[in-house]
């Protein structure tokens, strides 16, 4: 395969990812045709509840901080409203809000299924975001998974430096990124993958994304943990 063909394949693959995670909110009459409008107002509940995992077909950041309001400012979120885990995740999944969870054991999650993914090349690219967040909060992580295009990505940044990033799009048999050495958690749980062209390919799945997220950060759905009840926030990107 020559270089030109390889570049074309990469562009097509990234375009497919963006298609599945893209915002599709209706315009208001007073907005320019190219501008985005706010998502529709969701039904929110501010009754504290127990943590719920982000689940499948979604994307999220995990940040090592309990300073939730400072994280809201760092993410440049507006139209901020209080929401518990259940209604906050529902707003993120159904209306495209960012759900910023209550802090749990020193961790805060930021969940949005259609936020910019690895196909974006501006400041909102997940690698750029976690690198910047880790400058302020020491550790930041990105996880993304979507079974339709087999988009599976995880990345870790510490003190402003990208430590590890791996991403694969099965729809195009493409390794998006494989940067940094394998972490101890990846080795211990056999999260080592071949390329798609290997004689016996070993490829990632959505379960691998959930597993590494639990190993690197915490498991919101761990029933035996004594997690506190809490409320977080939803907001939209500036």
Secondary structure, DSSP 8 states (H G I E B T S, - for coil): --HHHHHHHHHHHHHHHHHHH-------TTS-TTS-----------S-B------SSEEEEEES-S-HHHHHHHTTEEEEEEEEHHHHHHHHHHH--EEE---BTTBEEEE-TTS--TT--STTSHHHHHHHHHHHHSEEEEEEEETTTTEEEEEEEETTEEEEEEEEEGGGTEEEEEES---HHHHHTT-----TTSTT-----HHHHHHHHHHHS--TT-TTS----BEEEEEEE-
